[in-house]
């Protein structure tokens, strides 16, 4: 059973890596506006949204994980 968990985590990590790289290639700006708080980049937020969908979690569940 641990191998299944490891494989799933590796797949998720590969997906996160591809999404982060793809966001940069698509020309997504780092921040939405010049006066943003700059806590997270748009690339990081995109990864979190997609990760939430892949893991079928709520925003609170994802926040507990992160």
trRosetta pair geometry for C-beta under 8 A, 3 or more apart (Angstrom, degrees):
i j d omega theta_ij theta_ji phi_ij phi_ji
1 4 5.7 -49 -159 28 45 113
1 5 6.8 41 149 -15 70 102
2 5 5.5 -54 -151 38 41 112
2 6 6.1 43 151 -21 71 105
3 6 5.5 -53 -145 38 34 113
3 7 6.2 34 156 -19 66 105
4 7 5.8 -54 -146 37 29 110
4 8 6.3 29 155 -18 63 107
5 8 5.7 -55 -147 37 30 111
5 9 6.3 29 154 -17 65 107
6 9 5.8 -55 -146 38 30 109
6 10 6.3 31 154 -20 64 106
7 10 5.6 -52 -145 36 31 112
7 11 6.4 33 154 -20 63 105
8 11 5.7 -54 -151 35 31 112
8 12 6.4 30 152 -17 64 106
9 12 5.6 -54 -147 38 33 111
9 13 6.2 32 155 -19 66 106
10 13 5.7 -55 -144 38 31 110
10 14 6.3 33 154 -20 65 104
11 14 5.7 -52 -147 35 31 111
11 15 6.4 31 153 -19 63 105
12 15 5.6 -53 -149 36 33 112
12 16 6.3 35 152 -21 66 104
12 51 7.0 75 -172 -133 106 88
12 54 6.0 148 -122 127 93 141
12 55 7.0 43 -122 -67 139 96
13 16 5.6 -49 -145 35 34 113
13 17 6.4 37 153 -21 64 104
14 17 5.7 -54 -150 35 32 113
14 18 6.4 29 154 -17 65 107
15 18 5.8 -56 -147 38 31 109
15 19 6.2 31 155 -20 66 107
15 50 7.2 -145 147 136 110 121
15 51 7.8 147 102 -93 113 70
15 54 6.2 134 103 -95 159 161
16 19 5.8 -55 -146 35 29 111
16 20 6.4 29 156 -19 64 107
16 47 5.4 63 -150 -158 84 113
16 50 7.7 165 -101 89 61 114
16 51 6.1 27 -92 -80 104 111
17 20 6.0 -56 -149 36 28 110
17 21 6.4 23 156 -13 64 109
18 21 5.8 -58 -146 41 30 108
18 22 5.9 31 156 -21 66 111
19 22 5.6 -56 -143 39 28 112
19 23 6.4 36 156 -27 63 102
19 46 6.3 -161 163 123 112 102
19 47 5.2 142 101 -102 126 75
19 50 5.2 -164 -119 57 159 158
20 23 5.9 -48 -150 26 28 113
20 24 7.2 25 153 -13 58 103
20 43 5.6 71 -142 171 71 112
20 44 7.9 27 -113 -83 102 48
20 47 5.5 9 -69 -75 87 129
21 24 6.0 -60 -161 36 35 109
21 25 6.4 28 149 -15 69 109
22 25 5.5 -58 -145 40 36 110
22 26 6.1 36 157 -22 70 107
23 26 5.9 -55 -145 35 28 110
23 28 4.6 -52 -176 37 82 138
23 42 7.1 -173 -179 111 130 87
23 43 4.2 152 104 -120 146 85
23 46 5.2 150 -94 62 137 152
23 47 7.6 -86 -20 -46 144 85
24 27 8.0 50 171 -62 32 23
24 28 7.1 -75 -80 45 26 90
24 43 6.4 16 -54 -102 78 138
28 42 5.3 -141 155 109 111 128
28 43 6.3 139 93 -74 126 75
28 46 7.0 -3 167 -31 171 150
29 32 7.1 132 83 -94 115 28
29 42 6.2 74 83 15 60 146
30 41 4.6 -59 -166 -143 77 111
30 42 6.1 172 -175 19 20 94
30 43 6.9 -35 -123 -5 60 102
31 34 7.5 109 101 -93 126 23
31 36 4.5 -163 -175 43 116 140
31 38 6.0 -38 -99 -94 137 78
31 41 6.6 -84 -67 -131 64 64
31 42 6.5 -179 -95 -26 19 97
32 36 5.6 110 49 -72 81 140
32 42 6.2 123 -56 -77 76 115
33 36 5.2 129 59 -42 73 93
38 41 7.9 13 -150 -77 65 62
40 44 4.5 -122 -171 84 99 128
40 45 5.3 114 123 -54 127 88
40 48 7.8 -16 -174 -8 155 138
41 44 4.8 100 54 5 77 100
41 45 7.1 -142 96 -3 42 87
42 45 5.6 -54 -146 39 35 112
42 46 6.3 40 153 -23 66 104
43 46 5.8 -54 -150 34 29 112
43 47 6.6 30 152 -18 63 105
44 47 5.7 -53 -150 35 33 113
44 48 6.5 33 152 -19 65 105
45 48 5.6 -53 -149 35 34 112
45 49 6.5 33 154 -19 66 104
46 49 5.9 -54 -149 35 32 110
46 50 6.4 24 157 -11 66 108
47 50 6.0 -60 -146 43 29 105
47 51 5.9 32 155 -22 66 112
48 51 5.6 -54 -139 39 28 113
48 52 6.3 35 157 -25 62 103
48 62 6.7 114 -170 157 91 141
48 66 7.4 -13 -121 -61 111 152
49 52 5.8 -51 -152 30 29 114
49 53 6.8 26 150 -15 61 104
50 53 5.6 -55 -153 37 36 112
50 54 6.3 35 151 -20 69 105
51 54 5.6 -52 -143 37 33 111
51 55 6.1 13 164 -3 67 112
51 62 6.8 120 106 -137 102 125
52 55 6.4 -67 -141 48 23 97
52 57 5.5 -104 -149 66 69 87
52 58 7.7 -21 -162 156 113 9
52 59 6.7 -3 -129 -91 147 55
52 62 4.7 -51 -98 -63 95 150
53 56 7.4 19 -176 -74 32 47
55 61 7.9 -156 116 119 117 118
55 62 7.1 131 69 -93 133 93
55 65 7.7 -7 134 -33 167 172
57 61 3.7 -133 -172 96 107 126
57 62 4.9 137 103 -53 129 81
57 65 7.1 3 173 -12 174 136
58 61 4.6 99 48 5 74 103
58 62 7.1 -141 92 -2 40 86
59 62 5.7 -56 -148 39 33 110
59 63 6.2 35 152 -22 66 106
60 63 5.5 -52 -144 36 33 112
60 64 6.5 36 154 -21 65 102
61 64 5.8 -50 -151 32 31 112
61 65 6.6 32 149 -19 62 106
62 65 5.4 -53 -151 35 37 114
62 66 6.2 24 155 -11 70 106
63 66 5.9 -55 -138 43 32 101
